[in-house]
Amino acid sequence: MSRIVKQQRNANKRSIDYVILPGDEEREKQLVSFKNFATREQKMISLQECVDLLK
């Protein structure tokens, strides 16, 4: 099991609502992968959108 999968499971167990997953592709495009555990939705968004969502 990968480290990221373990971290996501731990976040889910701890009732963490959101996880931000930076990656090489995202970094190149100035984006982050944003996962909402409540809805299970995951999408790539800009850094500014991420900041706005977390406010």
mmCIF file of the N, C-alpha and C atoms, coordinates in Angstrom:
data_MODEL
# 
_entry.id   MODEL 
# 
loop_
_atom_site.group_PDB 
_atom_site.id 
_atom_site.type_symbol 
_atom_site.label_atom_id 
_atom_site.label_alt_id 
_atom_site.label_comp_id 
_atom_site.label_asym_id 
_atom_site.label_entity_id 
_atom_site.label_seq_id 
_atom_site.pdbx_PDB_ins_code 
_atom_site.Cartn_x 
_atom_site.Cartn_y 
_atom_site.Cartn_z 
_atom_site.occupancy 
_atom_site.B_iso_or_equiv 
_atom_site.pdbx_formal_charge 
_atom_site.auth_seq_id 
_atom_site.auth_comp_id 
_atom_site.auth_asym_id 
_atom_site.auth_atom_id 
_atom_site.pdbx_PDB_model_num 
ATOM 1   N N  . MET A 1 1  ? 0.856   -1.179 0.000   1.00 0.00 ? 1  MET A N  1 
ATOM 2   C CA . MET A 1 1  ? 0.000   0.000  0.000   1.00 0.00 ? 1  MET A CA 1 
ATOM 3   C C  . MET A 1 1  ? 0.902   1.242  0.000   1.00 0.00 ? 1  MET A C  1 
ATOM 4   N N  . SER A 1 2  ? 0.551   2.192  -0.843  1.00 0.00 ? 2  SER A N  1 
ATOM 5   C CA . SER A 1 2  ? 1.382   3.380  -0.966  1.00 0.00 ? 2  SER A CA 1 
ATOM 6   C C  . SER A 1 2  ? 1.210   4.304  0.234   1.00 0.00 ? 2  SER A C  1 
ATOM 7   N N  . ARG A 1 3  ? 2.169   5.141  0.411   1.00 0.00 ? 3  ARG A N  1 
ATOM 8   C CA . ARG A 1 3  ? 2.161   6.098  1.519   1.00 0.00 ? 3  ARG A CA 1 
ATOM 9   C C  . ARG A 1 3  ? 0.963   7.049  1.419   1.00 0.00 ? 3  ARG A C  1 
ATOM 10  N N  . ILE A 1 4  ? 0.645   7.473  0.205   1.00 0.00 ? 4  ILE A N  1 
ATOM 11  C CA . ILE A 1 4  ? -0.480  8.400  0.011   1.00 0.00 ? 4  ILE A CA 1 
ATOM 12  C C  . ILE A 1 4  ? -1.793  7.731  0.393   1.00 0.00 ? 4  ILE A C  1 
ATOM 13  N N  . VAL A 1 5  ? -1.969  6.477  0.018   1.00 0.00 ? 5  VAL A N  1 
ATOM 14  C CA . VAL A 1 5  ? -3.193  5.758  0.362   1.00 0.00 ? 5  VAL A CA 1 
ATOM 15  C C  . VAL A 1 5  ? -3.321  5.647  1.876   1.00 0.00 ? 5  VAL A C  1 
ATOM 16  N N  . LYS A 1 6  ? -2.233  5.337  2.554   1.00 0.00 ? 6  LYS A N  1 
ATOM 17  C CA . LYS A 1 6  ? -2.247  5.248  4.022   1.00 0.00 ? 6  LYS A CA 1 
ATOM 18  C C  . LYS A 1 6  ? -2.603  6.595  4.644   1.00 0.00 ? 6  LYS A C  1 
ATOM 19  N N  . GLN A 1 7  ? -2.044  7.662  4.119   1.00 0.00 ? 7  GLN A N  1 
ATOM 20  C CA . GLN A 1 7  ? -2.334  8.988  4.646   1.00 0.00 ? 7  GLN A CA 1 
ATOM 21  C C  . GLN A 1 7  ? -3.796  9.363  4.423   1.00 0.00 ? 7  GLN A C  1 
ATOM 22  N N  . GLN A 1 8  ? -4.352  9.002  3.282   1.00 0.00 ? 8  GLN A N  1 
ATOM 23  C CA . GLN A 1 8  ? -5.757  9.299  3.010   1.00 0.00 ? 8  GLN A CA 1 
ATOM 24  C C  . GLN A 1 8  ? -6.664  8.502  3.936   1.00 0.00 ? 8  GLN A C  1 
ATOM 25  N N  . ARG A 1 9  ? -6.344  7.255  4.175   1.00 0.00 ? 9  ARG A N  1 
ATOM 26  C CA . ARG A 1 9  ? -7.137  6.447  5.109   1.00 0.00 ? 9  ARG A CA 1 
ATOM 27  C C  . ARG A 1 9  ? -7.083  7.039  6.514   1.00 0.00 ? 9  ARG A C  1 
ATOM 28  N N  . ASN A 1 10 ? -5.903  7.464  6.924   1.00 0.00 ? 10 ASN A N  1 
ATOM 29  C CA . ASN A 1 10 ? -5.747  8.081  8.241   1.00 0.00 ? 10 ASN A CA 1 
ATOM 30  C C  . ASN A 1 10 ? -6.564  9.368  8.328   1.00 0.00 ? 10 ASN A C  1 
ATOM 31  N N  . ALA A 1 11 ? -6.541  10.167 7.299   1.00 0.00 ? 11 ALA A N  1 
ATOM 32  C CA . ALA A 1 11 ? -7.319  11.411 7.279   1.00 0.00 ? 11 ALA A CA 1 
ATOM 33  C C  . ALA A 1 11 ? -8.809  11.106 7.365   1.00 0.00 ? 11 ALA A C  1 
ATOM 34  N N  . ASN A 1 12 ? -9.239  10.085 6.664   1.00 0.00 ? 12 ASN A N  1 
ATOM 35  C CA . ASN A 1 12 ? -10.646 9.711  6.681   1.00 0.00 ? 12 ASN A CA 1 
ATOM 36  C C  . ASN A 1 12 ? -11.063 9.227  8.071   1.00 0.00 ? 12 ASN A C  1 
ATOM 37  N N  . LYS A 1 13 ? -10.239 8.431  8.721   1.00 0.00 ? 13 LYS A N  1 
ATOM 38  C CA . LYS A 1 13 ? -10.523 7.936  10.073  1.00 0.00 ? 13 LYS A CA 1 
ATOM 39  C C  . LYS A 1 13 ? -10.600 9.076  11.078  1.00 0.00 ? 13 LYS A C  1 
ATOM 40  N N  . ARG A 1 14 ? -9.818  10.114 10.852  1.00 0.00 ? 14 ARG A N  1 
ATOM 41  C CA . ARG A 1 14 ? -9.767  11.253 11.778  1.00 0.00 ? 14 ARG A CA 1 
ATOM 42  C C  . ARG A 1 14 ? -10.811 12.313 11.437  1.00 0.00 ? 14 ARG A C  1 
ATOM 43  N N  . SER A 1 15 ? -11.700 11.995 10.529  1.00 0.00 ? 15 SER A N  1 
ATOM 44  C CA . SER A 1 15 ? -12.791 12.886 10.117  1.00 0.00 ? 15 SER A CA 1 
ATOM 45  C C  . SER A 1 15 ? -12.300 14.213 9.545   1.00 0.00 ? 15 SER A C  1 
ATOM 46  N N  . ILE A 1 16 ? -11.218 14.145 8.804   1.00 0.00 ? 16 ILE A N  1 
ATOM 47  C CA . ILE A 1 16 ? -10.709 15.328 8.118   1.00 0.00 ? 16 ILE A CA 1 
ATOM 48  C C  . ILE A 1 16 ? -11.533 15.501 6.847   1.00 0.00 ? 16 ILE A C  1 
ATOM 49  N N  . ASP A 1 17 ? -12.039 16.703 6.634   1.00 0.00 ? 17 ASP A N  1 
ATOM 50  C CA . ASP A 1 17 ? -12.958 16.946 5.521   1.00 0.00 ? 17 ASP A CA 1 
ATOM 51  C C  . ASP A 1 17 ? -12.282 17.003 4.159   1.00 0.00 ? 17 ASP A C  1 
ATOM 52  N N  . TYR A 1 18 ? -11.112 17.618 4.090   1.00 0.00 ? 18 TYR A N  1 
ATOM 53  C CA . TYR A 1 18 ? -10.455 17.851 2.802   1.00 0.00 ? 18 TYR A CA 1 
ATOM 54  C C  . TYR A 1 18 ? -8.997  17.423 2.851   1.00 0.00 ? 18 TYR A C  1 
ATOM 55  N N  . VAL A 1 19 ? -8.502  17.016 1.691   1.00 0.00 ? 19 VAL A N  1 
ATOM 56  C CA . VAL A 1 19 ? -7.084  16.712 1.538   1.00 0.00 ? 19 VAL A CA 1 
ATOM 57  C C  . VAL A 1 19 ? -6.614  17.394 0.264   1.00 0.00 ? 19 VAL A C  1 
ATOM 58  N N  . ILE A 1 20 ? -5.456  18.004 0.342   1.00 0.00 ? 20 ILE A N  1 
ATOM 59  C CA . ILE A 1 20 ? -4.841  18.652 -0.818  1.00 0.00 ? 20 ILE A CA 1 
ATOM 60  C C  . ILE A 1 20 ? -3.656  17.796 -1.230  1.00 0.00 ? 20 ILE A C  1 
ATOM 61  N N  . LEU A 1 21 ? -3.683  17.343 -2.468  1.00 0.00 ? 21 LEU A N  1 
ATOM 62  C CA . LEU A 1 21 ? -2.664  16.429 -2.965  1.00 0.00 ? 21 LEU A CA 1 
ATOM 63  C C  . LEU A 1 21 ? -1.830  17.108 -4.052  1.00 0.00 ? 21 LEU A C  1 
ATOM 64  N N  . PRO A 1 22 ? -0.647  17.569 -3.713  1.00 0.00 ? 22 PRO A N  1 
ATOM 65  C CA . PRO A 1 22 ? 0.213   18.140 -4.740  1.00 0.00 ? 22 PRO A CA 1 
ATOM 66  C C  . PRO A 1 22 ? 0.912   17.015 -5.502  1.00 0.00 ? 22 PRO A C  1 
ATOM 67  N N  . GLY A 1 23 ? 1.132   17.223 -6.747  1.00 0.00 ? 23 GLY A N  1 
ATOM 68  C CA . GLY A 1 23 ? 1.834   16.232 -7.561  1.00 0.00 ? 23 GLY A CA 1 
ATOM 69  C C  . GLY A 1 23 ? 2.647   16.926 -8.631  1.00 0.00 ? 23 GLY A C  1 
ATOM 70  N N  . ASP A 1 24 ? 3.444   16.161 -9.336  1.00 0.00 ? 24 ASP A N  1 
ATOM 71  C CA . ASP A 1 24 ? 4.300   16.740 -10.379 1.00 0.00 ? 24 ASP A CA 1 
ATOM 72  C C  . ASP A 1 24 ? 3.481   17.428 -11.460 1.00 0.00 ? 24 ASP A C  1 
ATOM 73  N N  . GLU A 1 25 ? 2.438   16.751 -11.940 1.00 0.00 ? 25 GLU A N  1 
ATOM 74  C CA . GLU A 1 25 ? 1.594   17.327 -12.990 1.00 0.00 ? 25 GLU A CA 1 
ATOM 75  C C  . GLU A 1 25 ? 0.914   18.602 -12.500 1.00 0.00 ? 25 GLU A C  1 
ATOM 76  N N  . GLU A 1 26 ? 0.396   18.542 -11.284 1.00 0.00 ? 26 GLU A N  1 
ATOM 77  C CA . GLU A 1 26 ? -0.278  19.705 -10.713 1.00 0.00 ? 26 GLU A CA 1 
ATOM 78  C C  . GLU A 1 26 ? 0.694   20.875 -10.557 1.00 0.00 ? 26 GLU A C  1 
ATOM 79  N N  . ARG A 1 27 ? 1.868   20.588 -10.066 1.00 0.00 ? 27 ARG A N  1 
ATOM 80  C CA . ARG A 1 27 ? 2.879   21.625 -9.853  1.00 0.00 ? 27 ARG A CA 1 
ATOM 81  C C  . ARG A 1 27 ? 3.223   22.334 -11.164 1.00 0.00 ? 27 ARG A C  1 
ATOM 82  N N  . GLU A 1 28 ? 3.363   21.558 -12.233 1.00 0.00 ? 28 GLU A N  1 
ATOM 83  C CA . GLU A 1 28 ? 3.680   22.146 -13.537 1.00 0.00 ? 28 GLU A CA 1 
ATOM 84  C C  . GLU A 1 28 ? 2.587   23.094 -14.009 1.00 0.00 ? 28 GLU A C  1 
ATOM 85  N N  . LYS A 1 29 ? 1.339   22.785 -13.658 1.00 0.00 ? 29 LYS A N  1 
ATOM 86  C CA . LYS A 1 29 ? 0.202   23.575 -14.113 1.00 0.00 ? 29 LYS A CA 1 
ATOM 87  C C  . LYS A 1 29 ? -0.291  24.584 -13.077 1.00 0.00 ? 29 LYS A C  1 
ATOM 88  N N  . GLN A 1 30 ? 0.442   24.695 -11.950 1.00 0.00 ? 30 GLN A N  1 
ATOM 89  C CA . GLN A 1 30 ? 0.046   25.616 -10.876 1.00 0.00 ? 30 GLN A CA 1 
ATOM 90  C C  . GLN A 1 30 ? -1.327  25.241 -10.301 1.00 0.00 ? 30 GLN A C  1 
ATOM 91  N N  . LEU A 1 31 ? -1.557  23.934 -10.129 1.00 0.00 ? 31 LEU A N  1 
ATOM 92  C CA . LEU A 1 31 ? -2.814  23.422 -9.609  1.00 0.00 ? 31 LEU A CA 1 
ATOM 93  C C  . LEU A 1 31 ? -2.546  22.521 -8.407  1.00 0.00 ? 31 LEU A C  1 
ATOM 94  N N  . VAL A 1 32 ? -3.607  22.163 -7.703  1.00 0.00 ? 32 VAL A N  1 
ATOM 95  C CA . VAL A 1 32 ? -3.542  21.134 -6.677  1.00 0.00 ? 32 VAL A CA 1 
ATOM 96  C C  . VAL A 1 32 ? -4.719  20.193 -6.893  1.00 0.00 ? 32 VAL A C  1 
ATOM 97  N N  . SER A 1 33 ? -4.560  18.971 -6.463  1.00 0.00 ? 33 SER A N  1 
ATOM 98  C CA . SER A 1 33 ? -5.659  18.025 -6.492  1.00 0.00 ? 33 SER A CA 1 
ATOM 99  C C  . SER A 1 33 ? -6.350  18.135 -5.132  1.00 0.00 ? 33 SER A C  1 
ATOM 100 N N  . PHE A 1 34 ? -7.627  18.452 -5.141  1.00 0.00 ? 34 PHE A N  1 
ATOM 101 C CA . PHE A 1 34 ? -8.397  18.754 -3.938  1.00 0.00 ? 34 PHE A CA 1 
ATOM 102 C C  . PHE A 1 34 ? -9.441  17.655 -3.760  1.00 0.00 ? 34 PHE A C  1 
ATOM 103 N N  . LYS A 1 35 ? -9.373  16.917 -2.635  1.00 0.00 ? 35 LYS A N  1 
ATOM 104 C CA . LYS A 1 35 ? -10.309 15.821 -2.401  1.00 0.00 ? 35 LYS A CA 1 
ATOM 105 C C  . LYS A 1 35 ? -11.196 16.150 -1.214  1.00 0.00 ? 35 LYS A C  1 
ATOM 106 N N  . ASN A 1 36 ? -12.497 16.039 -1.444  1.00 0.00 ? 36 ASN A N  1 
ATOM 107 C CA . ASN A 1 36 ? -13.502 16.253 -0.413  1.00 0.00 ? 36 ASN A CA 1 
ATOM 108 C C  . ASN A 1 36 ? -13.950 14.867 0.064   1.00 0.00 ? 36 ASN A C  1 
ATOM 109 N N  . PHE A 1 37 ? -13.650 14.531 1.323   1.00 0.00 ? 37 PHE A N  1 
ATOM 110 C CA . PHE A 1 37 ? -14.004 13.204 1.819   1.00 0.00 ? 37 PHE A CA 1 
ATOM 111 C C  . PHE A 1 37 ? -15.502 13.028 2.022   1.00 0.00 ? 37 PHE A C  1 
ATOM 112 N N  . ALA A 1 38 ? -16.221 14.096 2.287   1.00 0.00 ? 38 ALA A N  1 
ATOM 113 C CA . ALA A 1 38 ? -17.667 13.995 2.507   1.00 0.00 ? 38 ALA A CA 1 
ATOM 114 C C  . ALA A 1 38 ? -18.387 13.572 1.226   1.00 0.00 ? 38 ALA A C  1 
ATOM 115 N N  . THR A 1 39 ? -17.990 14.165 0.097   1.00 0.00 ? 39 THR A N  1 
ATOM 116 C CA . THR A 1 39 ? -18.648 13.858 -1.172  1.00 0.00 ? 39 THR A CA 1 
ATOM 117 C C  . THR A 1 39 ? -17.853 12.864 -2.020  1.00 0.00 ? 39 THR A C  1 
ATOM 118 N N  . ARG A 1 40 ? -16.629 12.577 -1.593  1.00 0.00 ? 40 ARG A N  1 
ATOM 119 C CA . ARG A 1 40 ? -15.698 11.710 -2.336  1.00 0.00 ? 40 ARG A CA 1 
ATOM 120 C C  . ARG A 1 40 ? -15.294 12.313 -3.680  1.00 0.00 ? 40 ARG A C  1 
ATOM 121 N N  . GLU A 1 41 ? -15.554 13.592 -3.850  1.00 0.00 ? 41 GLU A N  1 
ATOM 122 C CA . GLU A 1 41 ? -15.200 14.281 -5.088  1.00 0.00 ? 41 GLU A CA 1 
ATOM 123 C C  . GLU A 1 41 ? -13.726 14.666 -5.048  1.00 0.00 ? 41 GLU A C  1 
ATOM 124 N N  . GLN A 1 42 ? -13.051 14.488 -6.163  1.00 0.00 ? 42 GLN A N  1 
ATOM 125 C CA . GLN A 1 42 ? -11.664 14.920 -6.281  1.00 0.00 ? 42 GLN A CA 1 
ATOM 126 C C  . GLN A 1 42 ? -11.535 15.671 -7.591  1.00 0.00 ? 42 GLN A C  1 
ATOM 127 N N  . LYS A 1 43 ? -10.932 16.859 -7.520  1.00 0.00 ? 43 LYS A N  1 
ATOM 128 C CA . LYS A 1 43 ? -10.767 17.656 -8.728  1.00 0.00 ? 43 LYS A CA 1 
ATOM 129 C C  . LYS A 1 43 ? -9.484  18.457 -8.649  1.00 0.00 ? 43 LYS A C  1 
ATOM 130 N N  . MET A 1 44 ? -9.008  18.858 -9.806  1.00 0.00 ? 44 MET A N  1 
ATOM 131 C CA . MET A 1 44 ? -7.827  19.705 -9.873  1.00 0.00 ? 44 MET A CA 1 
ATOM 132 C C  . MET A 1 44 ? -8.300  21.151 -9.928  1.00 0.00 ? 44 MET A C  1 
ATOM 133 N N  . ILE A 1 45 ? -7.759  21.968 -9.020  1.00 0.00 ? 45 ILE A N  1 
ATOM 134 C CA . ILE A 1 45 ? -8.155  23.372 -8.942  1.00 0.00 ? 45 ILE A CA 1 
ATOM 135 C C  . ILE A 1 45 ? -6.916  24.244 -8.798  1.00 0.00 ? 45 ILE A C  1 
ATOM 136 N N  . SER A 1 46 ? -7.095  25.531 -9.063  1.00 0.00 ? 46 SER A N  1 
ATOM 137 C CA . SER A 1 46 ? -5.980  26.460 -8.908  1.00 0.00 ? 46 SER A CA 1 
ATOM 138 C C  . SER A 1 46 ? -5.682  26.667 -7.426  1.00 0.00 ? 46 SER A C  1 
ATOM 139 N N  . LEU A 1 47 ? -4.505  27.151 -7.155  1.00 0.00 ? 47 LEU A N  1 
ATOM 140 C CA . LEU A 1 47 ? -4.140  27.443 -5.773  1.00 0.00 ? 47 LEU A CA 1 
ATOM 141 C C  . LEU A 1 47 ? -5.090  28.474 -5.158  1.00 0.00 ? 47 LEU A C  1 
ATOM 142 N N  . GLN A 1 48 ? -5.490  29.469 -5.934  1.00 0.00 ? 48 GLN A N  1 
ATOM 143 C CA . GLN A 1 48 ? -6.403  30.486 -5.429  1.00 0.00 ? 48 GLN A CA 1 
ATOM 144 C C  . GLN A 1 48 ? -7.780  29.902 -5.098  1.00 0.00 ? 48 GLN A C  1 
ATOM 145 N N  . GLU A 1 49 ? -8.277  29.021 -5.961  1.00 0.00 ? 49 GLU A N  1 
ATOM 146 C CA . GLU A 1 49 ? -9.563  28.362 -5.689  1.00 0.00 ? 49 GLU A CA 1 
ATOM 147 C C  . GLU A 1 49 ? -9.477  27.554 -4.391  1.00 0.00 ? 49 GLU A C  1 
ATOM 148 N N  . CYS A 1 50 ? -8.358  26.907 -4.177  1.00 0.00 ? 50 CYS A N  1 
ATOM 149 C CA . CYS A 1 50 ? -8.157  26.120 -2.978  1.00 0.00 ? 50 CYS A CA 1 
ATOM 150 C C  . CYS A 1 50 ? -8.219  27.014 -1.739  1.00 0.00 ? 50 CYS A C  1 
ATOM 151 N N  . VAL A 1 51 ? -7.541  28.136 -1.788  1.00 0.00 ? 51 VAL A N  1 
ATOM 152 C CA . VAL A 1 51 ? -7.560  29.076 -0.674  1.00 0.00 ? 51 VAL A CA 1 
ATOM 153 C C  . VAL A 1 51 ? -8.991  29.562 -0.429  1.00 0.00 ? 51 VAL A C  1 
ATOM 154 N N  . ASP A 1 52 ? -9.697  29.891 -1.482  1.00 0.00 ? 52 ASP A N  1 
ATOM 155 C CA . ASP A 1 52 ? -11.071 30.372 -1.352  1.00 0.00 ? 52 ASP A CA 1 
ATOM 156 C C  . ASP A 1 52 ? -12.001 29.317 -0.746  1.00 0.00 ? 52 ASP A C  1 
ATOM 157 N N  . LEU A 1 53 ? -11.824 28.060 -1.148  1.00 0.00 ? 53 LEU A N  1 
ATOM 158 C CA . LEU A 1 53 ? -12.652 26.967 -0.611  1.00 0.00 ? 53 LEU A CA 1 
ATOM 159 C C  . LEU A 1 53 ? -12.419 26.739 0.876   1.00 0.00 ? 53 LEU A C  1 
ATOM 160 N N  . LEU A 1 54 ? -11.191 26.947 1.307   1.00 0.00 ? 54 LEU A N  1 
ATOM 161 C CA . LEU A 1 54 ? -10.845 26.672 2.695   1.00 0.00 ? 54 LEU A CA 1 
ATOM 162 C C  . LEU A 1 54 ? -11.126 27.847 3.641   1.00 0.00 ? 54 LEU A C  1 
ATOM 163 N N  . LYS A 1 55 ? -11.532 28.969 3.115   1.00 0.00 ? 55 LYS A N  1 
ATOM 164 C CA . LYS A 1 55 ? -11.840 30.126 3.965   1.00 0.00 ? 55 LYS A CA 1 
ATOM 165 C C  . LYS A 1 55 ? -13.137 29.939 4.679   1.00 0.00 ? 55 LYS A C  1 
# 
